[in-house]
Structures are given as structure tokens and as C-alpha cells.
Amino acid sequence: MSGAVQYGTARLLRTNFIEEPVLGKTGTCSKDGTRFGWFGSYANTQYGRIVTVIFLEGGRPTFGPKAAELAGHLYRNLYDHQFFAVKPAATPVRTAGSEGNPATVGAPQ
């Protein structure tokens, strides 16, 4: 799966996203004149794991490498919007009338 992304049918993913290692597999098939292309991928980042599947249905330009390219756009968009960034942990805060009794944000009272 690494080889498909590095130099195989899924290498179009890397034209859009290189910041995290992504493993993936493409596929293309057709039935009754309709073409299908798909790409399944997995990224195990230091901030968490993500699995994506892109499934396309259409005519001649529909094939697995196109699905991999779109996955690259998806990963790029996630990265640009801080999806792969460290998330701050909840911090204790004092609530009114708690007199030295800190409560965690979002914790049931």
C-alpha cells in the first residue's frame, strides 16, 4: 500500500499532500458501460489515525488514480484546517460558588 502511493497508481495523492505518510490502494472496474474507481487509504499520524474511502461512478474519466488524487485534496484540506494538529486538553476552571473546587470544562455536574 505504501508503494501504490509512493510510485504506483495512487501517486497522484502525493501531488497534493506530502505532510503525513498515507498508505492506500486504488481500484477500477466497469459494469454495463458504467465505470467505477475507488481508493481506500489509511494514515497513522502522531495525532491519530484516519481511514478514507473515495468511490467514484461515471464515464471514461472515472478510475482509481482519479479517486487517489481526490483523496490527496481531502487530506490537504484536512491538514490546512488543522485536523492533524495537537488538540488542547480540557483545563480545570473555577465555577461560581465552587469555593476552591475546580470543575473540568464539559464535565457533568
LUMDOVEX-896867 format. One record per residue: residue in one letter; x, y, z of N, C-alpha, C in turn. Coordinates in steps of 0.05 Angstrom, whole numbers, plus 32768, in hexadecimal, padded with zeros to 4 digits. Example, Ala and Ser with C-alpha at 12.3 -4.5 7.8 and 13.67 -1.06 7.14 Angstrom:
<pts>
A81087F8E809C80F67FA6809C81087FBE809C S81017FD3808E81117FEB808F81028001809D 
</pts>
This chain:
<pts>
M80107FE88000800080008000801180198000 S80288017800C803B802E800B804580327FEF G804B801D7FE18056801E7FC68042802B7FB3 A802880257FB6801380307FA58013804E7FA7 V801780597FBF801780767FC3803180827FBB Q804780747FC0806280807FBA806880817F9C Y8062806B7F8E8069806B7F71805780597F61 G803F80537F6B802C80437F5C801480527F53 T7FFD80447F517FE580507F467FD980667F58 A7FE180687F717FD6807C7F837FE980937F87 R7FFE80967F77801280AB7F7B800780C77F77 L7FF080CA7F6A7FE480E47F677FDC80F07F82 L7FD880DF7F967FD280E97FB17FEA80FB7FBA R800280F37FB5801A81017FBE801E811B7FB0 T801181207F998014813A7F8C8005814F7F9C N7FF281477FAD7FE2815A7FBD7FE9815A7FDB F7FF481437FE57FF881418002801181308007 I8025813D8015803E812E801C804581308039 E8035813E8049803C81448065803A812C8077 E802A81188072802781008082802880E88070 P803380D1807A803480B9806A801880AD8068 V801080A6804F7FF6809A804A7FFA8080803B L7FEC806B80437FEC805280367FD2804F8027 G7FD28043800F7FB9804180007FB9802E7FEA K7FA180287FDF7F9E80167FC97F8880207FB7 T7F8D80207F9D7F7A80287F897F6C80107F7C G7F5580157F6F7F4780017F607F36800D7F4B T7F347FFF7F347F2380097F1E7F157FF17F13 C7EFB7FF47F0C7EEC7FDF7EFF7ED47FEC7EF1 S7EC57FDC7EE17EAE7FE67ED37E997FD17ED2 K7E807FDA7ECE7E697FC87ECB7E547FD67EBB D7E4B7FC97EA67E367FD47E947E3C7FF07E8A G7E557FF67E847E5D80107E797E6380257E8E T7E5F801F7EA77E6580327EBD7E80802A7EC9 R7E91803E7ECC7EAB80397ED97EAA80417EF6 F7EBA80327F067EBD80377F237EDA80397F29 G7EE1804C7F3A7EFC80507F437EFB80547F61 W7F0E80487F6F7F0E804B7F8C7F2B804D7F97 F7F2D80587FAE7F46805A7FBC7F4180587FDA G7F4D80457FE77F4C804280047F678049800F S7F67805880257F81806180317F808061804F Y7F988060805A7F9C806080777FB48072807D A7FB1808380917FC78093809A7FC9809180B9 N7FE0808980C37FE4808780E07FF7809E80E7 T7FEB80B480F07FFB80CC80F6800180CC8114 Q801280DE811C801880E18139800080ED8148 Y7FEC80F781397FD5810381467FBC80F18145 G7FBE80DA81387FA880C881357FA880BA811A R7F9580A781187F93809880FF7F7B80A180EF I7F7D809F80D47F6680A680C37F65809280AC V7F4D808980A67F488077808F7F358086807D T7F3B808680637F298092804F7F24807F8038 V7F0C8081802D7F06807280157EF880868002 I7F0280887FEA7EF680987FD57EEC80847FC0 F7ED280867FB97EC680757FA67EB980867F90 L7EC180827F777EB780927F617EA780817F4E E7E92808C7F427E82807E7F2D7E7F80927F16 G7E8380887EFE7E81809B7EE77E89808F7ECD G7E9380A07EBC7E9B80987EA17EB980937E9F R7EC380987E877EDF80927E817EF4809D7E94 P7EF180B77E9E7F0680C17EB07F0480B77ECD T7EF380A37ED27EF080987EED7F0380807EEF F7F1680827F027F28806C7F067F3680707F21 G7F43805B7F2B7F4F805B7F467F6380727F4B P7F7680777F387F88808D7F3D7F7B80A87F41 K7F6480AD7F347F5580C67F387F4B80C77F55 A7F4180B07F5F7F3880AF7F7B7F4F80B57F8E A7F6780AB7F887F7E80B07F997F8580CE7F98 E7F8380DA7F817F8880F77F7F7F7581077F90 L7F5B80FF7F8F7F47810D7FA07F4D81087FBE A7F5680F17FC57F5E80EC7FE17F7480FE7FE9 G7F8781037FD77F9C81177FDD7F9181327FE3 H7F7D813A7FD37F7081547FD97F6281547FF4 L7F56813E7FFB7F49813B80157F5D813E802C Y7F73812E802A7F888130803E7F94814C8040 R7F98815980297FA2817480287F8F81878037 N7F75818480327F618196803F7F618191805D L7F62817780657F63817180827F7C817D808F Y7F92817A80827FAB8185808C7FAB81A3808E D7FA181B080797F9F81CE80797F8D81D9808F H7F7981C880977F6681D180AC7F6D81C580C7 Q7F8781BE80CB7F9181B580E57F87819B80F0 F7F7C818980DE7F72816F80E77F89815F80F4 F7FA1816180E97FB7815180F27FC781608108 A7FBD817581147FCB818481297FC481798144 V7FD5817F81577FD0817781737FB88185817E K7FA68176818A7F8D818281957F93818981B2 P7F8C81A181BB7F9081A881D77F7E819881E9 A7F89819082007F7A818182147F6881948224 A7F538188822F7F41819882407F5081A18258 T7F4C81BA82607F5A81C582787F4681CA828E P7F4F81C682A77F3D81CB82BD7F3781E982BF V7F1E81EF82C57F15820A82C97F04820B82E2 R7F03822382EE7EF3822683067ED7823082FD T7EC3822583097EA8822D83037E9E823F831A A7E8A824F83157E808261832A7E7682508342 G7E7E8258835A7E75824A83727E8282308377 S7E99822A836A7EA68210836E7EBA82118385 E7EC18228838E7ED4822B83A57EEA821783A5 G7EFD821A83937F14820983927F1081ED8388 N7EF981E9837B7EF281CF83707EF281D18352 P7F0981CC83447F0A81CF83277EF981BA8319 A7EED81C283037EDE81B082F27EEA81B082D7 T7EE9819A82C97EF4819882AE7EDF81A1829B V7EE881B082877ED681BA82737EC881A28266 G7EAE81A382647E9E818F82577E9881778268 A7EA3817682817E9E815F82937E828161829E P7E74814A82A27E5A814B82AE7E5B815582CA Q7E48816582D27E48817082ED7E37815F8300 
</pts>
